[in-house]
Amino acid sequence: MLFSLLVTLREGLEIALIVTILLGYLRNIGQKQHFREVWFGVIAAAVLALSVGVGLVVASRELSGRVLEAFEGSAMLFAVAVLTWMVFWMKRQSAGISANLRREIDVALSTGSVVALALISFSSVAREGIETALFLFAGSTGSVSGVQFVLGGAAGFSIAAVAGVVLYYGVARLPLRPFFLATGIAVIFLAAGLVSNAISALHGAALLPNIGARPWDTEATLSMTSTIGRFLNTVLGYDSAPAWAQIVAYWGYLIAVLAAYVAWPAPRRKKSHTESASAALPATQP
């Protein structure tokens, strides 16, 4: 439950932030009549992301045995690749995401294209939505309970929606750089667990025949079949008897990616002419 809650809370906050910036800027420049186009794009993006998630679940239910293990392991590695790229991309964009979205709105309004305006929200939200679908599917294979997993995801999105309303009305401010830095680190830890679980799944599919010896076994202390064990397996990639390949991959990924992420400098935000001339949305300033 915590895994799905953390994922949907993080991704949901990013979606809420994007929608808040778009709606807030339109409100500030007196173009509230274009809210409809923004929401059309958001709904279309949500449908696309949901379709991707449903497609992954349906495909997995048609498989069994080693083929299923191979599918799940491959999906985990693909999710890790996408998520790793996204956290670095978002860190790079966090300094100027507000200005970029406002600039795109100005271009769409200047050309009189309502389709372009809808595409702004669609492309931004779809990116986060598909990322969420991949992450949730990759983490659902070891979840303790399907019901709890769904409830956790729903809770995360609900909290994010409330936060979006709060941001829109300017009740609170969200410092973008610290927010994306902290959530990015959390995602990297979750992704490291997926790397370990992916190796285990690919080994079960016989695609990785030799993953090394297992230097310890804590099954008697904390069983993989227990509630806590399955929870830790989903969130952190816990394995009571990990093979050397899992240990090296987990720590190698975690240390290398985390160090690069923390050390990689985010570009400074450049104030555009458009932003200088227009009222800014207080709740979304970094």
C-alpha positions in Angstrom: 0.0 0.0 0.0 2.8 2.4 0.9 4.6 1.8 -2.4 1.5 2.7 -4.5 0.7 5.6 -2.2 4.3 7.0 -2.6 4.2 6.6 -6.3 0.8 8.2 -6.9 1.5 10.9 -4.4 4.7 11.9 -6.1 3.5 11.6 -9.6 0.1 13.1 -8.7 1.8 16.2 -7.2 3.7 16.7 -10.4 0.5 16.5 -12.4 -1.3 18.8 -9.9 1.6 21.2 -10.2 1.4 21.3 -14.0 -2.3 21.7 -14.1 -2.1 24.5 -11.4 0.5 26.4 -13.4 -1.6 26.2 -16.6 -4.9 27.2 -14.9 -3.3 29.8 -12.7 -1.6 31.5 -15.6 -4.8 31.5 -17.7 -6.6 33.0 -14.7 -4.0 35.7 -14.2 -4.1 36.9 -17.8 -7.9 36.8 -17.9 -8.3 33.8 -20.1 -10.4 31.5 -17.9 -12.6 30.6 -20.8 -9.8 28.3 -22.0 -9.9 26.2 -18.8 -12.0 23.8 -20.8 -9.2 23.0 -23.3 -6.8 22.4 -20.5 -9.2 19.9 -18.9 -9.8 18.2 -22.2 -6.1 17.6 -22.5 -5.8 16.3 -18.9 -8.7 13.9 -19.3 -7.3 12.6 -22.6 -3.9 12.0 -20.9 -5.6 10.2 -18.0 -7.4 7.9 -20.4 -4.1 7.1 -22.2 -2.3 6.4 -19.0 -5.1 4.2 -17.8 -5.1 2.3 -21.0 -1.4 1.7 -20.8 -1.9 0.3 -17.2 -4.8 -1.8 -18.1 -3.0 -3.2 -21.2 0.0 -4.2 -19.0 -2.3 -6.0 -16.5 -4.3 -7.8 -19.2 -1.1 -8.9 -21.0 0.4 -10.2 -17.8 -2.8 -12.2 -17.0 -2.5 -14.0 -20.3 0.9 -15.3 -19.4 2.2 -17.8 -16.9 5.3 -19.6 -15.7 8.6 -18.5 -17.1 7.0 -16.3 -19.8 5.3 -14.3 -17.1 8.5 -14.0 -15.1 10.3 -12.7 -18.2 7.5 -10.2 -18.9 7.5 -8.9 -15.4 11.3 -8.7 -15.2 11.5 -6.9 -18.5 8.8 -4.5 -17.4 10.6 -3.7 -14.2 13.9 -2.9 -16.1 12.0 -0.8 -18.6 10.3 1.1 -15.8 13.6 1.7 -14.1 15.1 3.1 -17.3 12.1 5.4 -17.8 12.0 6.6 -14.2 15.8 7.2 -14.1 15.6 9.3 -17.2 12.6 11.2 -15.8 14.1 12.2 -12.5 17.1 13.7 -14.2 14.9 15.4 -16.8 12.6 16.8 -14.1 15.6 18.1 -12.1 16.8 19.9 -15.2 13.3 21.3 -16.0 12.3 22.2 -12.4 14.1 25.6 -12.5 12.0 26.8 -15.4 9.0 24.6 -15.7 6.6 27.5 -14.9 8.1 29.8 -17.4 8.2 27.1 -20.1 4.5 26.3 -19.7 3.5 29.9 -19.7 5.5 30.5 -22.8 3.7 27.6 -24.5 0.4 29.0 -23.5 1.3 32.4 -24.9 2.2 30.8 -28.3 -1.0 28.8 -28.4 -3.1 31.8 -27.6 -1.3 34.0 -30.1 -2.1 31.6 -32.9 -5.7 31.1 -31.7 -5.3 27.3 -31.6 -7.4 25.7 -28.9 -6.0 22.3 -30.0 -2.5 23.5 -29.3 -3.6 24.6 -25.8 -5.2 21.2 -25.1 -2.0 19.5 -26.4 0.1 21.4 -23.8 -1.8 19.8 -20.9 -2.1 16.5 -22.7 1.6 16.1 -23.4 2.7 17.2 -19.9 0.2 15.1 -18.0 0.5 12.1 -20.3 4.2 11.9 -19.6 3.6 11.7 -15.9 0.6 9.4 -16.3 2.4 6.8 -18.3 5.4 6.9 -15.9 2.9 6.3 -13.1 1.3 3.3 -14.9 4.7 1.7 -15.6 5.9 2.2 -12.0 2.7 0.8 -10.5 2.7 -2.2 -12.7 6.3 -2.9 -12.0 5.7 -2.7 -8.2 2.4 -4.5 -8.2 3.9 -8.0 -8.8 5.1 -8.3 -5.2 2.3 -6.4 -3.5 0.9 -7.7 -0.3 -2.7 -7.2 -1.3 -4.3 -6.1 -4.6 -7.0 -4.2 -2.7 -4.5 -2.4 -0.5 -2.3 -1.6 -3.5 -5.3 0.1 -5.2 -6.3 1.9 -2.0 -2.8 3.2 -1.6 -2.8 4.5 -5.1 -6.2 6.1 -4.7 -5.1 7.8 -1.5 -1.9 9.2 -3.1 -3.9 10.7 -6.0 -6.5 12.1 -3.6 -3.9 13.8 -1.4 -2.2 15.2 -4.6 -5.6 16.5 -5.8 -6.2 18.4 -2.5 -2.7 19.8 -2.7 -3.4 21.0 -6.2 -6.5 22.9 -5.0 -4.5 24.4 -2.2 -1.8 25.5 -4.6 -4.2 27.0 -7.1 -5.9 29.2 -4.5 -2.5 30.3 -3.2 -3.1 29.0 0.3 0.4 27.5 0.3 3.6 27.7 -1.7 5.6 24.8 -3.2 9.3 25.2 -3.5 10.0 23.4 -6.7 13.6 22.6 -6.5 13.6 21.0 -3.0 10.3 19.2 -3.9 11.7 17.6 -7.0 15.0 16.8 -5.3 13.4 15.0 -2.4 10.8 13.1 -4.5 13.6 12.2 -7.0 15.7 10.6 -4.3 12.6 8.6 -3.1 12.0 7.4 -6.7 15.7 6.3 -7.0 15.4 4.1 -3.9 12.2 2.5 -5.2 13.8 2.0 -8.6 16.8 0.3 -7.0 14.4 -2.2 -5.4 12.9 -2.9 -8.9 16.4 -3.6 -10.2 16.9 -6.3 -7.6 13.4 -7.8 -8.2 13.9 -7.7 -12.0 17.1 -9.8 -11.7 15.2 -12.3 -9.5 12.3 -12.5 -12.0 14.6 -12.9 -15.0 16.5 -15.6 -13.1 13.2 -17.4 -12.6 12.5 -17.1 -16.3 15.9 -18.7 -17.0 17.1 -15.7 -18.9 19.8 -15.1 -16.2 20.9 -18.7 -15.5 23.7 -17.7 -13.1 23.3 -14.9 -10.7 25.9 -16.1 -8.2 25.9 -17.5 -4.7 23.6 -16.3 -1.9 25.8 -15.1 0.9 23.1 -15.0 3.6 19.6 -16.2 4.3 17.3 -14.3 6.7 14.2 -16.3 5.9 13.9 -17.6 9.4 14.1 -14.0 10.8 12.0 -12.1 8.2 10.2 -14.4 5.8 9.6 -13.3 2.2 6.1 -14.6 2.5 5.2 -12.5 5.6 3.3 -9.3 5.3 6.4 -7.2 6.3 8.6 -9.2 4.0 6.4 -8.8 1.0 6.0 -5.1 1.8 9.8 -4.6 2.0 10.3 -6.6 -1.2 7.9 -4.3 -3.1 9.2 -1.1 -1.7 13.0 -1.7 -1.3 13.5 -5.0 -3.2 14.1 -7.0 0.0 15.1 -10.6 -0.6 15.7 -12.9 2.4 18.4 -14.7 0.4 19.7 -12.4 -2.3 22.2 -13.5 -4.9 25.4 -11.6 -5.6 24.0 -10.3 -8.8 21.1 -8.7 -7.0 23.3 -7.2 -4.3 25.8 -5.7 -6.7 23.0 -4.4 -9.0 21.0 -2.9 -6.2 23.9 -1.1 -4.5 25.6 -0.3 -7.8 22.5 1.4 -9.2 21.6 3.1 -6.0 25.0 4.6 -5.3 25.8 5.5 -8.9 22.5 7.1 -9.8 21.9 8.7 -6.4 25.4 10.3 -6.4 24.9 11.5 -10.0 21.5 12.9 -9.2 22.6 14.8 -6.1 25.8 16.1 -7.7 24.3 17.0 -11.1 23.6 20.8 -11.0 20.2 22.0 -12.1 20.4 24.9 -14.5 19.6 28.4 -13.2 16.2 29.8 -14.0 16.2 32.6 -16.6 13.5 35.1 -16.3 11.8 35.5 -19.6 10.2 38.7 -21.1 6.8 37.1 -20.9 7.2 36.2 -17.3 8.4 39.7 -16.4 5.4 41.3 -18.0 2.8 38.9 -16.6 1.6 38.3 -13.1 3.1 35.1 -11.6 1.3 32.4 -9.9 2.5 32.7 -6.2 1.8 29.0 -5.3 4.1 27.6 -8.0 7.1 29.9 -7.8 10.3 27.9 -7.1 
